Amino acid sequence: MAYTDDAVLAKLSALNETQESIVTVAQWVMFHRRHADRTGQLWLQRLKDSGSNKRLNLIYLANEVAQQSKARKKDDFLIAFSPIIAEATATAYKGATNEVQQKLRRVVEVWRQRQIFEIPIQDAIEARIDELDKTRSSGKRSGESIFSANTNSVPKELVPIVSPQQLVTKLVLSTKTSVNAANQDYDKLTGPSAVSPSAPVHAARLNGLLKTLANAEGAVAESIKARKLLIEGLEKILDTNRASLAADEAQISELSNRRTEIDNKKRDVEENIMRGFATNSNPSTPVGVTENSPGNGAQHSPVTPAPEPDRPEVEALTPPGYPQPPVTEPIPEYELNNGNSHVSYQQSAPAPPGSDLLSSLSTSYGRSPSAASGGSIKKRKLNDNDFPDLGGDDGLDADVAEMLRRDSGGAL
């Protein structure tokens, strides 16, 4: 089937909600992609003239064509739908049932997830739907966007330009549509391939072209007005940021100068400290402080250590003393031999170190207290005259007495 306006309208009228019908019409439309602009205009006009369910089917058709064009990297229909898709979606959304609106929202979410349209176009589509939700007579929404991308809060500095920016975005689409329509009508009437009709028909077409050009001119004028308002808000923000920038630059310059000043002072203090170490012979005395100067010994350099006190004298670690026995005169020893007595003194060798301790221990455990305090033991050699006289046979056996006489006689 050749491409004509009637053929396009016939295809759109035969469209139903089945997937087969949508795919078939989409393939036919994409086959004639060189007429994408004209197809987009006819599609929008057919959508406005249709009911709620038919509008949903036309949105499904646009979705199929746009996604196939994106996948095949053919931008003809993406360019043709961009100026009119926001208006078409708002028209289909307005007055529709809640079920149809939910389906339309799902389609718009798919466009954002798959990045079918450019960000400004996508934002404009969602903004139009949000406006319709806010102005609904029943069941008003709280003002939040139904799309997750618009839930982020806007900084308060940018709030004054949000509305002008939204207005500019909305006018861009409508302006582009009006200008494209005016240019097409103008080319048809004034182009080199244009056929001159009869005068009455020509006059009617010129009159229609005047209206189209006037509409396009008015749309462009509104766009210019909105852009000026947006630029005014942007200039205010720009001036505020410029003043803040100048203040920040002055502050950073002041902070840099202070940091340099403090760094130089720190170096001077360090050099003075090192110079004091080199010139002062007594490292414990601060530079510039003498013995007679006031405060000597009370103030010291924060780096030079204070003089250390003298070490205390500590007694040697020795064991405690033990009591020594009293010194006594040596007792003479008598040797009685043949009636001659020879007196000799027994002197003991000098005691080794520590013998006094051992002696005290031995006397404490081995001797009675009287023996320990009596001093040295007398050593004597006794002759037979030293035996006591026991007197006769005073209690002695006769044999024992005889043995004693023999021993005493042999010794003499």
Backbone torsions as a table, in degrees:
resi	resn	phi	psi	omega
1	MET	NA	129.2	179.8
2	ALA	-68.9	156.4	-177.8
3	TYR	-84.5	118.1	172.7
4	THR	-142.3	166.0	177.6
5	ASP	-62.1	-39.6	-179.8
6	ASP	-65.4	-36.8	179.2
7	ALA	-65.9	-40.5	178.9
8	VAL	-64.8	-45.8	-179.6
9	LEU	-64.2	-33.5	178.1
10	ALA	-67.2	-42.4	177.8
11	LYS	-62.8	-42.0	-178.8
12	LEU	-69.2	-33.8	179.1
13	SER	-70.9	-31.7	-179.0
14	ALA	-81.8	-3.3	-177.2
15	LEU	-69.8	137.1	174.5
16	ASN	-130.1	-175.2	-171.5
17	GLU	-82.5	-3.5	-179.3
18	THR	-73.6	152.9	-179.4
19	GLN	-67.8	-36.1	180.0
20	GLU	-62.2	-43.2	-179.2
21	SER	-65.8	-42.4	-178.8
22	ILE	-65.3	-43.7	-178.9
23	VAL	-66.6	-39.0	-179.1
24	THR	-64.3	-47.8	180.0
25	VAL	-65.5	-37.7	179.5
26	ALA	-63.4	-40.2	178.8
27	GLN	-65.9	-39.4	178.6
28	TRP	-66.0	-41.4	179.3
29	VAL	-64.1	-43.0	-178.4
30	MET	-70.3	-26.5	176.0
31	PHE	-64.5	-31.2	178.6
32	HIS	-103.8	47.3	-175.3
33	ARG	-69.3	-16.9	177.3
34	ARG	-69.3	-14.2	175.4
35	HIS	-106.1	33.5	-174.0
36	ALA	-62.9	-41.0	-178.5
37	ASP	-62.9	-44.9	-179.3
38	ARG	-67.5	-38.8	178.5
39	THR	-63.3	-38.7	178.3
40	GLY	-63.7	-40.4	178.7
41	GLN	-66.2	-42.3	178.5
42	LEU	-67.0	-37.6	178.6
43	TRP	-63.6	-42.0	179.6
44	LEU	-65.7	-40.6	-179.8
45	GLN	-66.8	-38.3	178.8
46	ARG	-68.6	-35.4	179.1
47	LEU	-65.9	-40.6	-179.8
48	LYS	-66.9	-29.6	-177.3
49	ASP	-89.2	0.0	-174.9
50	SER	-103.0	170.6	176.7
51	GLY	-83.6	-176.3	-173.8
52	SER	-63.1	-49.3	-178.8
53	ASN	-66.4	-38.5	179.0
54	LYS	-66.5	-34.8	177.6
55	ARG	-64.8	-39.4	177.5
56	LEU	-61.6	-39.9	177.9
57	ASN	-64.3	-39.2	178.6
58	LEU	-66.9	-35.3	174.8
59	ILE	-65.2	-41.3	176.1
60	TYR	-60.1	-39.8	178.1
61	LEU	-63.0	-45.6	177.8
62	ALA	-62.4	-37.9	178.1
63	ASN	-62.6	-44.2	179.4
64	GLU	-63.7	-44.5	-179.3
65	VAL	-65.4	-42.7	-177.8
66	ALA	-66.5	-43.6	-179.1
67	GLN	-68.6	-38.8	176.7
68	GLN	-65.3	-37.7	177.7
69	SER	-66.3	-39.7	178.2
70	LYS	-65.3	-41.2	-179.0
71	ALA	-68.7	-36.7	-179.2
72	ARG	-89.8	1.6	179.1
73	LYS	58.6	40.3	174.0
74	LYS	-112.4	109.9	-170.2
75	ASP	-93.1	10.0	-175.7
76	ASP	-61.7	-50.9	-177.8
77	PHE	-77.1	-28.3	175.2
78	LEU	-62.9	-40.3	177.2
79	ILE	-69.0	-38.1	-178.0
80	ALA	-71.9	-36.2	-178.6
81	PHE	-80.8	-24.1	-173.8
82	SER	-56.0	-44.6	-178.6
83	PRO	-71.8	-19.5	-170.6
84	ILE	-118.3	-7.8	-173.0
85	ILE	-69.1	-34.1	179.2
86	ALA	-67.0	-44.2	178.6
87	GLU	-65.3	-40.1	-179.6
88	ALA	-66.0	-43.0	179.6
89	THR	-64.6	-41.4	178.2
90	ALA	-64.4	-38.1	178.5
91	THR	-64.6	-41.8	179.1
92	ALA	-70.2	-31.6	-177.2
93	TYR	-77.0	-34.7	-174.8
94	LYS	-70.5	127.9	176.7
95	GLY	78.0	1.7	-179.3
96	ALA	-82.0	162.5	176.7
97	THR	-70.8	165.0	-179.2
98	ASN	-61.5	-35.6	178.8
99	GLU	-64.7	-44.6	178.9
100	VAL	-65.9	-39.3	178.9
101	GLN	-63.2	-39.8	177.1
102	GLN	-61.9	-40.4	178.3
103	LYS	-65.8	-39.6	178.0
104	LEU	-65.8	-39.9	177.3
105	ARG	-61.7	-39.4	178.9
106	ARG	-63.3	-40.0	178.3
107	VAL	-63.4	-42.7	-179.9
108	VAL	-65.2	-38.8	177.3
109	GLU	-63.9	-38.8	177.1
110	VAL	-63.6	-38.8	177.7
111	TRP	-60.9	-40.3	178.8
112	ARG	-71.0	-43.8	-178.0
113	GLN	-61.8	-39.7	-177.7
114	ARG	-95.2	1.7	176.2
115	GLN	53.9	50.6	-179.6
116	ILE	-69.1	-46.4	180.0
117	PHE	-108.3	165.7	178.1
118	GLU	-67.3	159.7	-175.3
119	ILE	-58.1	-46.8	178.9
120	PRO	-60.2	-38.6	179.0
121	ILE	-65.9	-43.8	179.3
122	GLN	-63.2	-42.1	177.7
123	ASP	-63.0	-38.5	179.0
124	ALA	-65.8	-38.5	178.3
125	ILE	-62.4	-47.5	-178.0
126	GLU	-68.4	-34.9	178.3
127	ALA	-64.3	-39.9	179.3
128	ARG	-65.3	-40.0	179.1
129	ILE	-68.5	-39.0	177.6
130	ASP	-62.3	-39.9	178.8
131	GLU	-63.1	-39.1	178.6
132	LEU	-66.7	-36.2	178.7
133	ASP	-67.2	-36.2	-179.2
134	LYS	-69.8	-31.9	-173.8
135	THR	-98.1	9.8	179.1
136	ARG	-67.7	141.0	-177.1
137	SER	-68.9	-30.0	-180.0
138	SER	-130.7	147.1	178.7
139	GLY	65.3	49.2	179.7
140	LYS	-65.2	142.7	177.9
141	ARG	-83.8	165.4	-175.8
142	SER	-77.4	0.3	-179.5
143	GLY	101.5	-8.1	179.3
144	GLU	-80.8	149.8	178.7
145	SER	-74.5	147.6	177.6
146	ILE	-79.7	-7.7	-178.2
147	PHE	-106.5	136.7	-175.3
148	SER	-63.5	-26.0	-177.0
149	ALA	-69.6	-21.9	-176.4
150	ASN	-101.0	8.6	-178.4
151	THR	-82.4	-10.3	-179.7
152	ASN	-71.4	140.5	179.6
153	SER	-75.2	148.4	179.9
154	VAL	-94.6	134.2	176.2
155	PRO	-57.4	145.7	-175.6
156	LYS	-64.4	-25.9	177.8
157	GLU	-67.8	-24.5	-177.7
158	LEU	-98.4	-2.4	-178.5
159	VAL	-59.9	-40.8	-178.7
160	PRO	-62.3	-21.2	-176.5
161	ILE	-104.5	1.9	179.8
162	VAL	-66.9	-49.9	-179.4
163	SER	-62.7	-46.9	176.1
164	PRO	-59.1	-37.2	179.6
165	GLN	-67.8	-40.7	176.8
166	GLN	-64.2	-38.8	177.9
167	LEU	-64.8	-41.6	178.3
168	VAL	-63.3	-42.8	179.6
169	THR	-62.5	-41.0	178.3
170	LYS	-66.4	-42.1	-178.4
171	LEU	-71.0	-28.9	179.7
172	VAL	-59.9	-42.7	-178.5
173	LEU	-67.0	-48.6	-179.6
174	SER	-66.3	-36.8	178.8
175	THR	-65.1	-42.9	-179.8
176	LYS	-63.9	-38.9	177.9
177	THR	-63.6	-45.7	-179.6
178	SER	-64.6	-42.0	-179.0
179	VAL	-67.0	-40.6	178.4
180	ASN	-63.5	-42.2	178.5
181	ALA	-64.2	-41.9	178.7
182	ALA	-64.8	-41.0	179.7
183	ASN	-65.9	-40.3	178.5
184	GLN	-63.9	-46.3	178.8
185	ASP	-63.7	-36.7	179.5
186	TYR	-66.6	-41.4	179.4
187	ASP	-66.5	-36.6	178.9
188	LYS	-63.9	-35.0	-176.5
189	LEU	-89.4	-30.3	-173.9
190	THR	-114.6	-0.8	-177.9
191	GLY	-70.9	163.0	-179.4
192	PRO	-65.2	-24.6	-178.9
193	SER	-94.3	5.0	-178.4
194	ALA	-72.9	137.9	179.9
195	VAL	-96.2	130.0	-178.6
196	SER	-77.2	113.3	177.4
197	PRO	-80.0	-171.3	176.9
198	SER	-68.5	161.6	-174.6
199	ALA	-58.9	-48.0	-179.9
200	PRO	-61.0	-41.8	179.7
201	VAL	-66.2	-40.1	-179.8
202	HIS	-63.7	-40.6	178.6
203	ALA	-64.2	-39.9	179.7
204	ALA	-65.6	-41.5	179.1
205	ARG	-66.2	-38.5	177.6
206	LEU	-64.4	-37.3	177.9
207	ASN	-65.1	-41.1	176.5
208	GLY	-64.5	-36.6	178.6
209	LEU	-66.5	-36.4	177.7
210	LEU	-61.7	-42.5	179.1
211	LYS	-65.1	-40.6	179.8
212	THR	-64.3	-42.4	178.5
213	LEU	-66.1	-36.8	178.3
214	ALA	-65.6	-40.9	177.9
215	ASN	-63.8	-42.1	178.8
216	ALA	-65.0	-40.6	178.7
217	GLU	-63.7	-41.7	177.9
218	GLY	-65.0	-38.4	178.5
219	ALA	-65.3	-40.4	178.5
220	VAL	-67.1	-37.4	178.2
221	ALA	-63.5	-41.8	176.9
222	GLU	-63.9	-39.0	178.5
223	SER	-64.5	-40.0	178.4
224	ILE	-64.0	-42.5	179.5
225	LYS	-61.6	-44.7	180.0
226	ALA	-65.1	-38.9	179.3
227	ARG	-67.0	-37.8	177.0
228	LYS	-63.1	-41.4	178.5
229	LEU	-64.2	-39.5	178.4
230	LEU	-66.3	-42.2	179.8
231	ILE	-64.3	-36.7	178.1
232	GLU	-62.1	-44.9	177.0
233	GLY	-64.3	-39.0	178.5
234	LEU	-66.1	-36.8	178.5
235	GLU	-65.7	-36.5	176.8
236	LYS	-64.3	-44.3	177.5
237	ILE	-64.0	-38.2	179.9
238	LEU	-65.7	-42.3	178.5
239	ASP	-63.9	-41.7	178.1
240	THR	-61.4	-43.1	-179.8
241	ASN	-70.2	-32.2	176.3
242	ARG	-65.9	-43.1	177.5
243	ALA	-63.2	-42.0	178.0
244	SER	-65.0	-36.7	178.2
245	LEU	-64.2	-42.3	178.4
246	ALA	-63.5	-41.2	177.8
247	ALA	-63.7	-40.8	178.8
248	ASP	-65.2	-39.5	179.2
249	GLU	-65.6	-40.7	177.0
250	ALA	-64.7	-39.2	-179.8
251	GLN	-66.7	-41.8	-180.0
252	ILE	-68.3	-32.1	176.5
253	SER	-66.2	-42.6	178.9
254	GLU	-63.9	-43.5	179.1
255	LEU	-63.9	-36.5	178.6
256	SER	-66.7	-41.2	178.3
257	ASN	-64.6	-42.2	178.4
258	ARG	-63.5	-40.0	179.1
259	ARG	-64.2	-39.9	178.0
260	THR	-65.2	-41.4	179.5
261	GLU	-61.8	-47.3	-179.7
262	ILE	-65.5	-35.1	178.8
263	ASP	-65.2	-40.6	177.9
264	ASN	-65.2	-41.3	177.9
265	LYS	-62.3	-41.2	179.1
266	LYS	-61.9	-40.3	178.6
267	ARG	-65.3	-40.3	178.9
268	ASP	-62.6	-43.4	179.6
269	VAL	-62.9	-41.5	179.2
270	GLU	-65.3	-39.2	178.2
271	GLU	-65.6	-40.0	178.1
272	ASN	-63.6	-38.9	178.6
273	ILE	-64.2	-45.6	-179.6
274	MET	-67.1	-35.9	178.0
275	ARG	-66.3	-37.2	177.3
276	GLY	-65.2	-37.2	175.7
277	PHE	-62.8	-36.9	-175.7
278	ALA	-76.3	-34.7	-173.1
279	THR	-96.6	-21.0	-176.0
280	ASN	-90.9	123.0	-179.0
281	SER	-73.1	-34.1	179.2
282	ASN	-98.2	104.3	-174.8
283	PRO	-67.6	-15.0	-179.4
284	SER	-87.6	-7.4	180.0
285	THR	-103.0	127.5	-179.1
286	PRO	-66.3	157.3	179.6
287	VAL	-67.2	132.8	177.1
288	GLY	86.0	3.8	-180.0
289	VAL	-113.0	124.0	179.9
290	THR	-107.1	177.8	-178.3
291	GLU	-67.1	-37.4	-177.7
292	ASN	-89.9	-3.5	-178.1
293	SER	-73.2	146.9	-178.8
294	PRO	-65.0	142.0	178.4
295	GLY	83.0	8.7	179.7
296	ASN	-66.5	133.0	-178.7
297	GLY	86.2	-14.9	179.5
298	ALA	-97.5	-26.1	180.0
299	GLN	-124.1	139.0	179.8
300	HIS	-133.6	158.7	176.6
301	SER	-63.5	144.1	-179.9
302	PRO	-64.7	-13.5	-179.4
303	VAL	-106.7	-41.0	-176.5
304	THR	-72.4	128.3	-178.6
305	PRO	-72.8	153.4	178.5
306	ALA	-75.3	155.4	-179.7
307	PRO	-65.1	142.3	-179.3
308	GLU	-84.4	141.9	176.9
309	PRO	-70.5	157.7	178.5
310	ASP	-65.4	150.9	179.9
311	ARG	-72.4	137.2	178.4
312	PRO	-71.9	148.6	178.3
313	GLU	-80.2	126.3	-177.0
314	VAL	-115.0	130.7	178.4
315	GLU	-67.9	151.6	-179.3
316	ALA	-65.7	145.9	-179.8
317	LEU	-80.1	103.3	-178.1
318	THR	-125.0	150.6	177.7
319	PRO	-68.3	150.3	-179.6
320	PRO	-64.3	146.9	-178.9
321	GLY	-72.4	152.8	177.5
322	TYR	-112.5	152.5	179.7
323	PRO	-66.0	133.0	-179.1
324	GLN	-98.0	146.8	178.2
325	PRO	-69.0	150.2	-179.4
326	PRO	-64.5	145.3	179.8
327	VAL	-76.9	129.3	180.0
328	THR	-121.4	158.2	178.5
329	GLU	-70.9	141.8	177.5
330	PRO	-63.6	137.7	-178.8
331	ILE	-88.1	126.2	180.0
332	PRO	-70.3	144.8	177.0
333	GLU	-102.4	136.4	-178.1
334	TYR	-107.1	130.2	173.4
335	GLU	-113.9	111.8	-178.3
336	LEU	-96.9	105.5	-179.3
337	ASN	-139.2	117.5	179.4
338	ASN	57.9	36.2	175.9
339	GLY	77.1	-3.4	178.3
340	ASN	-100.1	127.3	179.6
341	SER	-99.6	131.9	178.8
342	HIS	-121.6	121.6	-177.1
343	VAL	-94.2	126.9	176.7
344	SER	-131.9	148.1	179.6
345	TYR	-109.5	127.0	178.6
346	GLN	-92.8	120.4	179.5
347	GLN	-114.5	131.5	179.0
348	SER	-83.8	151.2	178.1
349	ALA	-67.2	155.6	178.8
350	PRO	-58.5	135.7	-177.1
351	ALA	-71.1	138.0	177.1
352	PRO	-67.4	164.1	179.3
353	PRO	-59.9	134.9	177.7
354	GLY	88.2	-1.6	-179.1
355	SER	-70.9	-27.9	178.8
356	ASP	-63.8	-35.8	177.4
357	LEU	-66.4	-43.8	178.7
358	LEU	-66.4	-37.9	-179.6
359	SER	-63.2	-41.6	179.8
360	SER	-64.9	-37.5	179.7
361	LEU	-67.6	-42.7	-178.4
362	SER	-67.0	-37.4	179.6
363	THR	-69.5	-28.4	-178.1
364	SER	-73.9	-33.0	-175.2
365	TYR	-103.9	-27.1	-173.0
366	GLY	-98.7	-14.4	-175.9
367	ARG	-128.3	158.9	174.8
368	SER	-76.2	161.5	-178.5
369	PRO	-60.2	-34.6	-179.2
370	SER	-70.6	-37.0	179.9
371	ALA	-72.9	-34.4	-179.0
372	ALA	-68.5	-29.5	-178.7
373	SER	-94.8	0.7	-177.1
374	GLY	-86.3	-6.3	178.5
375	GLY	86.6	-151.7	-177.0
376	SER	-73.7	155.0	178.8
377	ILE	-92.5	132.9	-179.5
378	LYS	-74.0	134.8	176.5
379	LYS	-113.5	124.4	-177.5
380	ARG	-138.5	150.0	172.3
381	LYS	-109.7	119.4	-174.8
382	LEU	-102.8	140.7	174.4
383	ASN	-93.0	-171.6	-176.7
384	ASP	-68.5	-19.5	177.8
385	ASN	-74.3	-12.5	-177.2
386	ASP	-83.8	-17.2	177.5
387	PHE	-66.9	141.9	178.4
388	PRO	-71.5	149.3	179.1
389	ASP	-80.8	111.2	-178.7
390	LEU	-88.5	-11.7	174.3
391	GLY	78.0	107.1	171.1
392	GLY	50.0	-130.4	179.6
393	ASP	-102.1	40.5	-174.0
394	ASP	-69.8	85.2	173.6
395	GLY	82.5	2.3	-177.0
396	LEU	-101.1	148.7	175.4
397	ASP	-72.9	151.8	-177.1
398	ALA	-65.6	-41.5	179.4
399	ASP	-64.2	-40.6	-180.0
400	VAL	-64.8	-41.4	179.0
401	ALA	-63.4	-39.9	177.9
402	GLU	-63.5	-39.8	180.0
403	MET	-66.3	-36.9	178.7
404	LEU	-67.6	-37.5	178.8
405	ARG	-66.5	-38.8	179.6
406	ARG	-64.4	-43.6	-178.7
407	ASP	-65.2	-40.5	-178.9
408	SER	-70.5	-35.0	178.0
409	GLY	-69.3	-39.0	176.2
410	GLY	-63.9	-34.2	-178.7
411	ALA	-70.1	-32.1	177.3
412	LEU	-75.2	NA	NA
